[in-house]
Amino acid sequence: MIEERRPFRGMRTLERLGVHEALSDDLGFRGPGGIPQIFRHWKTNQVVSADTHTNVPDRRHHTTRFHRAHVHAALLSHVDISSIYLNKRVIRAESNEKEVVLFFEDGTQAHGDVLIAADGIRSMVRHSFLPDYNLKFTGKVFMRSTFDASLVEDKIPNLPLDAVHWWGPRDSFFASKLGKGLYTTVGAYEHAQGTDNTISWNQDGNVEFFREKFKDWNPVVKRLTELTPDVRLYPNYAGPVLPAWLLAPRVALLGDAAHTHGGAFAAGGSLALDDALSLGLSFAHVMKHKTENCALELTEIQHALTLYDRARQPHTARLLNIVHGSLHRRQPEYASADAENEALVARFKSRPDLTWLSEHDVEATLAKTAQEFRHCNDLALERGSSFSSGQFPLNPRARGFIFFSAKKDNNMDSAKYCNPPQPPPLFNGTAESIIADIKSIFEKHRAILDQIVAEVIPATATFETVLKPILLSENEAEKVKWVNGFYQLASPDAALRDASREVEELIDEFDIECDTREDLFSLIRAAHATRHSQGLDGESLHLLEKEYQRNVRNGLLLPVGPDREQFKAAQKEISSLCLSAQKVLDEDTDGVWFQPDELEGIPEDDIEIDELEKGTGGNEGKVKVTFKYDHLVPLYTYAIHEATRRTYMLAAVNRANVNAPAFKRIIELRDQAARLVGFRNHAEYKISGRMAKTPEKVNTMLQNIRDLTEEGLKADITTLIDYKKNDCEQRGAPFDGKLYFWDKLFYARVRRSKEFDVDEVATSQYFPAEPTFNAMLKVFEELFGFVFVELSAADRARLSPTGRSEDIAWHPDASIYSVWDDDESGGEFRGYLYLDLQSRDNKYSHDACFTLQSGFMHGAASEFYSSTVLLCNLPKPSTNKPALLKHEDVVTIFHELGHAIHTLATKSTYARARDVEADFLEAPSQMLENWCWTPSVLKRLSGHWDTREPIPDEMITRLVAAKNMNAALSARDSVHTALFDMVVHSGESTEQVKAMNCCKIWNELRTELTGLQGPSEMGMEWGHGHLIIDHFITGYDAGYYGYLFSEVFSADMFYSAFKQDPMNKAQGRRYRRTIMERGGSMDELEYLSEFLGREPHPKAFFEDRGLA
């Protein structure tokens, strides 16, 4: 008995769509028997089942077999050629309330009102909005061939004239004539490896394998394989049912992009045609009351797309559920061939009844769907929304429909947040590519410099002819230069980190090359001489003056000769040594092995001892405490046993001793280079170009702080010694009357607890990391007029230039925010903020903010926006609590966020003008630390991790009261590091510098300035603490004083503008305009004085430090 099945309605749809040529006998093939498809047994060739037509009186509507290219051509003949983008690969799509945009691989774009994604089963449009949607390999591979029918016609006895599908126990074979004299054979088999990783779509296949696979089938199939000239391979995929085909405003899916059924029941073409018809009918329904030239509103577009979605999605979802049911069905094992054959015949006869699929009436279904919604608002209300409110009709199944709500009432249109005008930077570089990229940048920049020298003479040298082309070239380099140099700080790829260090070394070498060009300097010098007569704007004049001064400091007033070359060589060697030393610090994964009981006192919220790395061999029974901040600070602060703290500190301060020779060499080379270009020492060389101007001014400031803290220091040390004595007596521990460096944090905590009743663990319960950070952003939004929007995985994939979310970050830990001005501030995009907050191996071990891309202007009206990142090493979540922040962690993040918003707020024509002087750099961030000591703001930042209750008022009162506890000791600590930096960079002679014992200087100064002791039995070379402070090798050389110098400015700004009302929006926006936005585009002292209304004064600094 032959089972009957019905055909699909695709031919009727083609006619309804007006593609009449597709109905001709020339373009397509219809079996002479009027049977769409016959099913035969693989071995016996017996007819077991067949599809038949039901109620299809017009033969043109019978099932028709096309060569794909022929039907494509027929369809394309009905489309305006100017709207077709051929040979362009889509890499991503974007949507907003105003338009949709397609981005092509060649860098071009297409803009439109509606995007219908019919780009196949691997749709890039779908991936743009649903990056986590994955296709699954079904295990089937199709070997397909299309060739001239004359190769098989009249050459195979009993070759069926109708299309035939032979079924085997696991594999299948299909053969049919096509239109225009073509023939196709298709063999499907189970892939032996169970995956598709060895097969690419449309790759050449092995026709001998094809023949071997079906050699034991019936003679017709076997002969067909023998006459098939070649095959191509197609691994088969299917995806989960999409809950909706509407992905975003103006965007819907169609065809295989929507119903990823892997070609089930050969229904793909017909379903796609039905989709197209349904879509057209949906728009016709919405437009029926519109006049001819009246454009559709967004709400009407969404209405049409929603009608289409509701009419089509349930229909094809039913098919996909059948597909997935068959994928999950396990192939049974049979006792005999007869049993297997009986099961196969039974499977033939129990094929799914697809009447609902083949006889589906597109027009009737669409009409019924439209009747359910009489007008747009009915549709919107059914979705829980209202068109009249200006929102989109949100399909309740449309989990992929992403709609950001505005972060504040009456803020800018929320859809705008979804579509920044600039993608985030890419982090998909390789060790090879980032080296090649930077070298390419150098070649382009060198060509610019050569062109300037070739075309300009001193008489024609101006800012416009000399410096401007250099600055514009630098602008372009900024897009990738620092991204490629950043990998060394946080990438998990060792080869990439090494290459990134090489990039930075190459950058330093190239900078030296450019900074020592005599031919270029002669032009800069000439341009500088006439600067006041060129009518320059303030930024251009400032940059020209700074460039001239920088060239002078680089020795270009010296005659060409050995001194100039020696200076250049010294700078190159310094760069190389600094990068090598930094690598030692960044990739340090060492620590100290302790018995668990040696870590007594450390709270579980800070270090979960059971989660620490367990020792083996000689460390059996011990656990490892690393030198990362999230271990270092808790151990010093809480470890009860002094021997534990001592052992740990001795290991910590000596962990980079391998860098000692390099550090000494760096100091000598810096001194040598400074003397070569006419300075007394390196400190004078560096400071001459900064706000402080002279080392004498810096030393005077440090001495003033030292004098003011003399009595306070004695009191602080005496108090801490008393607490140590009492503690030792209570525990029966020995006490020698001294306070050691490893005691400071421990007894500072004891003092804070005893005198101010501050329990840092209890306080931290009110500062869970993620909610606290979000609250910080709210403060910045309110005070300075920003809006921060965290990018979801879908956003990241959509915004990524490659369409891959992972390509715009270096590690899964990194989160990304788009940053905007609020409406009051203009509503413009400002850039991207990256966060990478928790510690891990091979990551930069301190807390810092880095610029990834500096912003600048493209002409007069277009801006390239900045990107910046916070790298921190904050506590990790415990097994039963989220990550909790100590108050000092809160201060740290607020400080680093200050750097980030400074980067994002700054506006300038040239990227170089975004850089401020090193001794002002910290001021904006230090000022913001004051908010973390303001009761009203602390209340806003807090929320208990469990109850979300804000921190109690009395706890805040105690915390703030303890702010300046040990103020003198804290100030002396800061002076110590800054003074060491000045001493080693202020040698009186070359001989004195060479004779310096940096380790001894560090330890002697530390004891002298702080009153704390080291291990006396080891002398003054017991610890190389200076080698673990990376500031000395990363640009802060002869500049560490800047923290204290900037603090004078930061305190003055806070006390004058914010002390009385820290959340004063008017003052916040005035500060943003006057200080942050100007960056390095003018003299910092000038705009600081403008903000203050006077010259800066240190009174507020001493008052704030408790030193007045």
N, C-alpha and C positions, 0 to 999 in steps of 0.2 A: 504494500500500500504506500502511495506517495503522499507525504505530508505537504500541505499547502501553506505558504506564507505570503504576505502582502508586500508590495514594493513601496519605495519611498516616494514622496510627493515632489522631489526636487525639480522635475521637468515642468510641472504646472507652475512652480514658483518662478522658474526662468521666464516662462511666458508672461506671467503676471508682472515681472520686472521689466519686460520689454526686450529681452534678449532673444529675439525670434530666430536669429541665425543658428542658435544652439540647438534648435529643434530639427534641423535638417539632417537627412540621412548621411550627408557627406561628413559632417563634423563629428557625429557620434555613431555608435554601433548599437543596434537593437537586435536581439536574437530573433531568428526567423520563426522560432517556435512560439514566440510571444511569452516566453518564460524568462523572468528576470535572472534567475540563478538556479542551477541544479546542484544538489549535494550528492556526492558519490562516495562509496567505500574505497579506502586507499588501496586495498589489495585486490578486491574482486571487481572493482569498477562498477559495482551495482548501484543503481539509482536508489537512494534511500529517502530523499526528501527534496522539496523544491519550493521556491517562492512562486507565487502566481499573482497576476493582477486582478483586482476586484473593483468593479465599477470604474474602469478607466477606458471609456469608449474611444477616446482619441488616441490612436497609436503613437502620436508624437509625444504623448505623456508617459509612454512605457519607460521602464528603466533603461537608461542609456549609458554606455561606457565611453568615456572620453580619455584622450591623452590630456594630462593636466594643463600643459602649455596651450593646447588648442582652446579649451574652455576659458582659460585666463585671457587669451587674446580676444575672445568674443565679449567677455565682460568689460575689458579695458576699452573696447571700441565705443562704449557708452559713457565713458568718463572723460572730462575735459583734460587733455594732455598736459596743460599748464599746471594742473594740480597734482600731477603724479611725480613722486620723488623716486626715481629708479636708481639702482646701484648706490643707495645711501643707507647705511646701517644705522638704525635708531639705537642710541645708547641710554637715553632716559627721556622722561616726559615730566612736565610740571603743569599744575593747574591752579588757577585762582578764580576769583569772582568775575574777572574781566576777560580772561582768555585762557587758552591752553597753548603750550609750547612743546614742540618736539626738538630734541637735540640730536644731531647726527654726528657720526664718527669723524667726518671731515671738518667738523667745527662749525658747520652752518646750522641754521635753525629754521623752523617753520612755525608760524603763529596762526591760530584760528579760534573759532568760537566753540567748536565741539571736537572732541577727539574720540573716534570709534576705533578701538584697538582690535584690529583683525590681523595681528602680526604673528599668528601661529601659536603652537603649543608652548614654545619657549618665549613667549611674549616679553619683550623688554619694557613695554608700557606697563604690563601687569607687575613686572618686577620692580618698577619704579615706585609703585604704591603698596605692593605686598611683597617686600623683599624676603620674607620668611616662608613664602609659599614654595613648596618643593614638589617636583615631579618624582615619581617612583618608577624605576625600571621594572617592567612586568615580567622580565625573564625571556620574552620572545624577541627574536631577531628576524626581520623580513629580508629575504634575498629577492630583489625585484629586477626585472629586465623588460625593456620595451624595444621592439625591433620590427622590421618589415614583415608583414604577415606571410609574404611569399616564402619565407624560410621554413614554415611549417605546413602551410596549406598544400593538400594533395601529397603530403610526404608521410602522413601518419594514418594508418588504418583506423577507422572508427573514431577519428577526432571529432568530438561534439561540436556542433555549430553554435550552440548557446554557451553562455558563460557557465563554467563548472568549478565547483569547490570540492576538492577531495579531502576528507577528514581522516587522519590517522589517530592512533591512541594519544599521541602528544603533539605531533606536528601536523601541518596542513599544506595543501598546494592548491593554487588558484590559477586558472587560465581563461583568457577571453580575447576575442578580437576587439579592437578599438576603432575609432573613426579614422578616416584618411589612410586606410590601408595598413594600420599598425596592429601589432599583437603584443600581449603582455603575459608573462608568467611570474608568479610570486610564490616562493617557498618560505614557510614560516617554521622555525625550529626553536627548541629550548636551548638557550645559550649554556654551554657546558660549565663555564666559570660562575654562572649565577649572577654576574654583574655585566655592565656594559663598558667597563673601563678599558677594554682593548678594542672597542669599536667606536668609530666616529660616524655621525650621521652623514649619509650619502657617500660613504667611502667606497672605493673599489673593492669588490668581493672576489673570491676565488671560485670561478665557475666549476672547476674540478671538484671542489668541496660540495658545491650545489648538486652536482651530478651524483657524487658519492652518497650524499644524504638521502637521495630518493631512488637509488638504484634498485632497491628491493620492492618498490611500489609497482602498481600495475603497468603493463607495457606502454599505455598511452602517456602516463606521467613520465616514465623513464625516457621515452623517446623525446618528449617535450624538453626534458633537461638536456638531452644530447644535442638538440638543435638550437638551444638557447645560446646565443654567442657570448654573452657576458652578464654579470650581475653587479648590482650595487647593494650595499647593506644599510639597513635602517633599524637600529635598536628601538624597541617599542616602549613608550612611556604612557603613564596615566597619572593624573593628579587628583587630590581630594576635591570633593564637591565645594565649589565656591558658594558661600552663603548669599552673595549678591554680585551682580556684574557692574554695579556702579561703584567706582573706586574713589572718586573725588568729584567736586563740582565740574561739570561739563565732560566727564570721562566715563565711558562704558566699554565693556568688552564685547566681542563678537567672534563667532566661529571657534576654532580650536583654542584660541586664547581664553575663551569663556568656559567651554566644555571640554576639558582635557581628558578625553576618553580613550585616547590612543588609537583612534580609527575603528572603534568597536562597531561591528555589523556593517562596515563600509558606509556608515551614515554621516561621516564628517562633512562631505560636500553638500549633501542635501540639507543638513542641519544649518550649515553656514548660510546657505541661500535662504532658508526659512527665517534665520535671524535677520538677514538683510531686509526681507520683506516686512517682517514685524517692526523693525526699526523705522522703515519708511512710513508704514501705516501709523505708527505712534506719532511721528512728527506731523503727518497729514491731519491727524485727529486734533492736535493742539493748534494747528495753523488754519483750521477750516474757517475760523471767524476773523482771520487777519486779512488786511488788505495786501495787495500784491507786493508792495515795496516796504512793508512794515517789518522791521527787524524783531526777532524774538527776544523777549526779556529772559534773564537768567532763570527766573522761576518757571517760565514756560519750557525752557530747555530741560530743566530738571524734571518737569512734569512728563515730558515726552520720554525721557530716558527711564524714568521710573515705571511708566506704563510698559515699555519694552521689557524692562527687567522682570516685572511681575508676570508678564505674559510668557516669557521664554525660559527663565531660570528653572522653575519647577519641572518643566517638561524635560529638559536635558539632565537635570539632577537625577531624575528617575533612571535614565539610561546609565549614568555614571555609577549609581548604586549597584546596578546589575554588574557592571564591569568590576567594581571592587569586590563584589561577592564572589565572582569567579577567580579573582586573583588570590583570594584568601582560602580558596578551596584546595585542599591537599590532594595530590594525585595518589589514589590507592594502589596497593600492590595486588596483583592478581595471581591466583594459583596456577592458571594455565592460559594458553593463548586463546582458547575458546571462551573462557570467562572474560578475558579482556575484550574480545570481539563482541560478545553479547552486551557488555557495558557500553561499548562505542555505539552500537546500533541504538541502544536505549537513549544514549545522549543525543543522537541525531533526532530522535522522535520527541525528546523532551526539551528541545530548544525553546527559549523564551518566546512567548507569543508577543510579537512586536506590533500588533495591530494599532495600539495606541501611538506608536512611533511613526509607522508608515502612513497611517490615515489621519494624522494630526492636521487639523484645519487651522492654519495660522490666522486667517482673517476672522474666523468666528471666535477664536480664543482672544484675540486682541479686542474685538468688539465687546466681549463679555467683561474683560478686565476694565475697559474704559467705562462701562456702565456702573462699575462698582465705585467709581470716583466721578461725581458729576462735575466737579470743577476743582481747581487747584487747591483751594483751602480744605476741601473735603479730604483730598489725598494727603495733604500735610498733617491734618489733624489725626488721620488714621496712623501717621508715623509718630505722633506725639510732638508735632511742631506746627508752625503756622507760616505760610508763605508771606502773609501780610507783615510779619515781623522782620522780613528781609533775610530769613534763614533758608536753608535748603530742605527739601522734603527728604528726610532721612529714613531710608528703608530699614526696618527693624532687623533684617538679616545682614545689613551691610556693615559688617565688622571692619571691612577694609576702607570704609568711608571715613577719612580723617578730617575732623573739624576742630580747630583750636578755638576755644572760647577766649575772649579777651581777658587779659589778666586783671584789668581794672574796669570798673564801670565807665562808660563814656570814653573808652580809649579808642585807638585807631581800629580800623576794620581788622577783625581777627584773622581773616584769610591771608592778610599781608604777612603775618608772622610765618606762614608756611612757605613763603617764597622769597627768600633773600635774593637780592639782585646779583649776588656773587657766590659761587660754590665755596665750600671749605677747602683748605689746602689738601693736597694728596700726600699720603704716606705709604705709597706702594712701591717705593724705590727699592732697588737692589744694590748690593755692594758695587757692582759694575756700573749701574746706571747713574748713581749719584756722583760718582767720580767723573763720568763722561759729561753729565749735566753741568757740573761746576767748571770743567775745562771749556765747555762750549760758551758759558757765560764770560769767562775770561777772554776768550778769543774775540767775542763781540765787543767787549768793553775796550780791549786793547786796540781794536780797529777804530773805535770812536776816538781814542786818544791820539792815535797816529793821524787820523783825518784832521783833527784840530791842529796838530802841529804842522801838518802839510799845508793847511789852508789859511791859517791865521798868523799874522806877524805882530810884534809888540805894538805897533801903531794902530792896529785894528782890534786889539785884545780888549774885550769887555766881558761883563758877566754873561751877556747873551751869546757871545761867540766862543767863550772858553768854558766857563763853569756850568752853564745851563745844560749843554749836551752831556757833560759828565754826570750831572745830577739825574737827568732823564734816563740815562743808561743804568745808573744805580737803582732807579725806581723799578725797572724791569727785573733786575737781578734780585731785588728784595722778595720777589714772588716765590723764589725757590731756594735762595741761598741759605737762609737760616733753618728752613725745614730740613734740608740735607745735612746741616750741621747739628741738628737736634737729636737725631737717632742715637747718638752716643750716650745720651742721658737717660733714655728710657726704653729703647727697643729691646725685645727679647732675643734678637738675632745677633750673635756675637760678631759675625762677619760684617754685618751692617753697622754695628757700633764702631768697629775698627775703621771701616771705610769712612764713616762720618767724622771720626777724629782726623783722618787724612784730609777730608774736605776742609775742616777748619784750619789745618796746617797749610793747605794749599791757599786758602783765603788769606791767611796771614802773610804768606810769601808773596802773593799777588799784590796785596795792599802795600807791602814794602817796595815792590817793584814800581808801583804807580806813584807812591809817595816820594820816591827818590829820583824822579825823572827831571833832569836839568832842563830839557827842552820845554817841558810842560810848565815848570815853575817860572821860567822867564815870562811866559804869557800870563800866568796868574799874578805875578808880581806887577806886570804892566797894567792888568785890569784893576788890580787893587789900588794902584796909584791914582787912577781916575775915577774911583768908585763914587765919589760924591757928585760928579757931574753927569752920571749916567741915568739919573731919574729912577733909581731902583726902589722897589717896594721894600718894606722893612725886613721881610724874611730873606730876600735875595741879598740885600746889603749885609745882613748879619752873617749869612753863610759865606759870602766872599771874604769878609774880614776873618772869620774863623779858619777858612781854608788857607789863607795867607799865613796866619799865625802858626797853624799846624805844620806847614811846610818849613817855616823858619825853625821850629823846634826839631824838625827832622833833619836839620843840618844843611839845608839847601842854600844857605848863604855862604857855606864853606866852599872853598874852591874844589873843583873836581880832582880826585886823587885818592891816595890810600886811606885817608881818614873817612871819606865818604863810603868807600867800599867796606871798610871795617865796621862802620855803623850798620850798614845793611846786613852784613853777615851776622853781627851780634843779634839783631832783631829776629832774624830767621832762626837762629839757634835757640833764642828765648822761647819763641813760639813752639818749637818742637819739644823742648824740655817741659814746658807747662802742660802740653797736651798729654805727654807720657805720664807725668805725675798725676794729672787728673784721672787718667784711666785707672791708676792704682786705687784711687779713692772710690770711683764709681763702681768698680767691679769687685770691691771688697765684700766677700761673703763670709768672712771669718767671724769669730766670736770666742767666748770662753765657756768651757765645760764645767758645770757645777753639779754637785749633788743637790737634789730637790730641797733638802732641809737647809742648805746654804742660802736659799732664796726666800727664807722666812720673812714675812712682813709685806711682800709685794702683793697687792690686791689682784684677785682673779680678773677683775675688769680690765686691768692693765696688761698682765701677762698670764695667760693660762698655761701653767707649768705642764699640765698633762698633754698640751698640744705642741710643746716644743720638740725640736728634733732630738731623737734618742741616740745616745752614744753606743758605739760598739767597740770591741777590742779593749784597748787601754782606757776607753771612756765608758765602758759598760756601767750602767746604772746612773749615768749622768745625763744632763740635758744641756742643750746649747743655747746660750744667750748671745744674740748677735750685737753688732755695734750700730744697728739702725736706731733712729730716734725713738721708735715705738718700744724698744727694749732699753736703750741707754738711759733715758730720763726716769722711767719707773724704777730701775735698779738703784740709781743714785738717790732717788727720793724716798724709797720705802724699805730697801734691804736692811734689816735690823743689824746684821753682823758686819762690823767694821772690816773684818778680813775679806768679806765678799766684795764690799765696795772698793777696797784697796786693790785687791787682785784684778778686779775688772778695770779700774782706772789705769793701772800700770800697763795692762794689755791694750786698752783703747788708745792711749796717747803714744804708744809705740808701734801701732799697727801699720804705719806707713813709713817706717824708718828707712825702707829701701829708697825713699825719695830724698833722703838727706843730702847726698852728693849733688843731685840735680838742683835742689833748692839753693844750695850754696853757690853753685855755678850760675844760676839765674840771677842771684843778688849781684855777683861780680860782673856779669854781662850787662845788667841794667846800669850799674855804676859806670862801667866803661863806655857804654853808648852815650850816657848823659854827658860825660866829660868830653867826648868827641865832638858834640854839637854845642859846646860852650857853657854848659851848666855845671854848678859845683857838685851836684850829686843827683841821684834819680828822683828824690823827693822834690827838689826844686824843678826839675824837668817836668814832672807830672803836674804839680800843683800850679805852675805858672799859667796853665790854660784853664784853670777852674775858678770857682767863685772865691775861694780863699786867697788865691794869687801867690802867696808866699808861705814857705814852711814855718817862718817865724810866727805868723798869725795862727797857724795850727798849734804849734807848740805852746803858745801863750794861752790858748783856750784850754788845752789839756792841763797845763799847770794851774790855771784858775780852778778847774774842777778838783784837781788834786788838793789844792790849799783849802777849798771849802769843805772837803770831806775828811780832813785829818782827824778831827775830834769825833765825828760821827762814826768813822771806821773803827776807832778804838772801842766805842760803845757797842757797836754791832758784834765785833769779835768777842768782847767780854761776855755779852749776853749769850751768844751761841756756845761758848765754852762752858758757861754755867749749865746750859741745857744738856750738853754732852756729859758733864760730870754727873748730873742727877740721873741721867739715863743709864750710864755705866754702873752707878751705885745700885740702882734698882735691879739691874740684870746681873749684877755680880761680875761685870766685865772690867778688864783693866783700864785705867785712865792715867795718861801721862801728862795731862795739863795742856795738851796742844790741840789745835783745830787744824785738820788737814784738808787738802783740796777735796778729797772724796767725802768729807763730812758736810760740806757747805749745803747742798740741796737737802740732805737728810735732816739736819738740825734747823734749817730754814722752815721745813714743813712742820717740825715739832713746835717751833716758835709760833708759827702761824696758827697752829691748832690751840696751843696753850693761851696765847695772849689775845687772839681774835676769834677763837672758836671756829676756825675755818677748816672744814673737812673736805679735802679736794675730791675724794671719792664720792662723798655725798653730793657735792656740787655737780660733779660730772653727770649724775643721773638726770639732770635737767637739760643737758646739752647733747642729745643724740645727734650724730653727725649730719645725717641728711636733712632732717627738719630744721636744724640750726643753720645749715648752709642756706636753705631756701629762705629762711627768715632774714639772713644777712642780705640776700639779693633784694628782698622787699625794702630793706632800709635804703639800699643804694637806689632803688627805683624811686622811692618817695623823695629822697633828699636831692638827688642829682638829675632826676628825669630820665632814667633808663627803663627799659623793659627787657627782661631775660626770659628766653623760651628754650627749654631743654628739647633737643632733637631726639625723637624716638628712632627706633631702628628703621621704620618705614621712611621717616623724614631723611635720615642719613643716606639711605639707599637712593632716594629720589633726588637728593641734592648732590650726591657724589658724581663727579664727572665721568666715572667709569660705570655708574649704576650699582656699584658694590659698596655696601655700608662699611665694610671692614677696611676699605682703601682710604678712608679719610681719618683714620686714627692708627696709632702705632701699637696699641695694645687694647684688649677688650676692657680693661679697667678704665679707660679714658672715656669720659662723657663730654658732650658738646652742647653749648648753648649758642643760639643766635642772639645778638644783642642789638637793641633798637633804641632810638630816642622815643620818649612818649610824645603824645600829641602836642603838649605844651612846648616841648623842645624841638618840634618840627616833624616828628614821626618818621625820621629817616633811619635806615639801617646803619649800624656802626661797626659790625664785624663779628668775630667768633671768639668765644671763651671756652677753652678746653680745661678739664679738671682731671688730674691723675693723682689721687690723694693718699692712697695706701702704699705702704712699703712692700717691696719685693726684691728679689735678688737682681743684681746688675742694673739697678735703677739709681739715679742720682740720690744721694743719701741725706741731703738737707732739704729744707723747705724754701722754695724760690719760685719766682715768676719769670717766664722767658717769653720774649717776643718771637713768634713764628713767622709773621709777615708784617712789615711796617706798611702803614697806609700812605697814600699820596693822591694827588689829583691827576686825573686824565683830562688835560685841557681845563676849560673854565667850569664845566658843568658836571663832569663825571668823576667819581672817586673810586680808587682801589682801597678796599677796607682792610683793617688790621685783623690779625689773629694772634691770640696770646694764650699761654698755658700756665696753670698752677701745678707745680710738682711738689707734693708734700709727702710726708711719711707719718701719717696719723695712725692712731690706734685702730686695730681691726675689730670686727664684731667678735663677741665671745659666743659660746654654744647656746646661751640662753638670753643674750641681750644684743642689741645693735651696737655698733661702734659708738663709744661715748667720748666726748671731748672734755679734757680738763679746761679750766678757764684760760690757761696759757695757750692751749690749742686754738681756742676761740679767737684770742688776740692774734695768733699767728695767721690764721686764715683771713681774718679781717685785714691784716696788714698786707698780705700777698694779693688779696682782691683789690686793694688800693692801687697796687702796681698795675693790675690788669685793667681796671677802669681808666687809669691814667693813659695807658696805651690806646684803649678804645676811644677815649674822648678826644685825644689830640687831633688837631686838624692842621694840615700844612700842604703846601704845593709839592714839596719834595720829601721823600722818605727820610733823608738825612736830618731834616729839621724836626723830626719827632724825638730825637735824642737830647736829653737834658744833661747838664753837667753832673759829674759823678757825686759832687758834694751837695747837690740839691736833689738827687735822684730819690733818696729815701723819704724826703719831707712829706709828700702827699700821703704815703702809706703810714708813716709814723703819726701823722695827724689823726688818721682814722682810728688808730688804736684807742684814742680817747673815748670813742663811742662804746668800747667794751668795758669801760669803767663808769659808764653813765647808767644809773639805776633804771631809768625808764626804758632805755634801749636794751639793757640786759633782760629786762622783763619780756620784751618783744622777741628776743632771740631764743628764749628758753621754752621748754615744754617737756615735762617728765617723760622719759621714754615709754613708760607703761600707762600712766594716767593722763598725760598731756597737760597736767597742771603746771602753771608757770612757777618759776623759782620763787620761794617765799621772800617777802620784803626783808625779813630779819637776816636771811642768809646773804642777800645782796649787800645789806648794810655792813655785815662783818667782812665780806669779801673786799668791798671798796675801802674799808678802813685799813685793811692790811696791804693796800697797794704799795705804799712806800716803806714797808718794813724792810730793814736791811738796805735802805736807800743808799747809804754811803758805800757799803760793800759792793752793791750792784753797779754804782757809778765807777768805782775803782776797777771793777772787772772790765768795763767798757774802755776805760782809759788804758788799761794794760795792753789790750790787743792793738789799739790805735797807736800807742807809744812804741810798742815793739816794731810795728810796721814803719814808723818814722825813723827809729834808731837804725834798723838794718838798711834803710834806704837813704841815710844821711851821713855816710862815711866822710870823714874829713880828708881822706886820701885813698888812693888805690890800695896802698899797702894796708891801711887800717881795715878796709873792706875785706881784703883777702885773709886777714888775721882774725876776723869775727868768728866767734863760736856761737852760732845762732841758737842752739839748744840751751846753752848756758845763759845767754841773754834773756831768752824767753822765761826760764825758770826763776832767775834772779829778779827780774822785773816783776814777775807775778807774786813772788813772796814779799818783795819790798812794797808793792802797791796794795796788795790785798790783806797782808798779815796772815795768810794761810801758809801751811807748811807742806813740804813734800817729804818723801822718805829720806831722812837725813843721812842714813847709812849709805845712800847711793850718790851723795853729793848733789851738784847742781846740773847734772846731765842725766837725770833719772827719767825724763820724759820729753819726747819730741812733739809737744802739743801743737806747735806752730805748723807741723806738717799735715795736720788733719783739718786745718782751716783753709778751705779751698779759695777763699777770697784773694789770698796772696798770689794765686796762680791763674785767676780768672778775670783779671781786670781791675781789681780793687787795690792793687799794689800802690803804696803811698797814698791810699785813698780810704782806708778803713776809718780814719777820723771822720769821714763823711757821715757816718751814722750819728755821731754826736753833733757835728756841725749842722746836719739837716734837722736834728731834733730841736735845735734852737729855733729854726724857722717854723717847724711844725707846731711847737707849743705856742709860739707867738700867734700863728694863724688861728689855732683853736681858741685860745683865750680871748682873742679880739673879736672873733666872728661867731663862735658857736658855744662858748662856755655857758652862756645864759639860756640858750635854746638850741640844743644840738640838732633838732629835727626841723630847723627853720628852712623851709623850702627856698625862700628868696635868697638867703645867704648861700645855700647849697648850690643853687644855679649860678649865682655870682661867682662863687669859687670855681665852679666848672668852667665858666667862660673866661675868667681872668687867669687862672692858674693852669688847670688841666688841659684846656684846648690849645694853649699856646706852645706847650712842649718846649722844644729847643729852637723855635723860630725867632726868638729874640732873647735878649739878656735876661736871665732868670731874676736877678736882683731888681731889675726894672719893673717887671710885672708883680713881683712879690711886694715891692714898696707900694705899687698901685693898689693892690688888694688891702694892705694894712693901712694905707693912707699916711705912711711914714717909713723911715728906715727900720729894719728889723732890730729887735732888742732881746737880750738873753734873760730878762727878768722872769718871763713866764716859764722858761725852761727850768730855772733853778727852783721856782715855786712848785712846778709840777713834779719835779724830782724829789721834792721834800728837802731841798738844800738851801733854800732862801735864808 
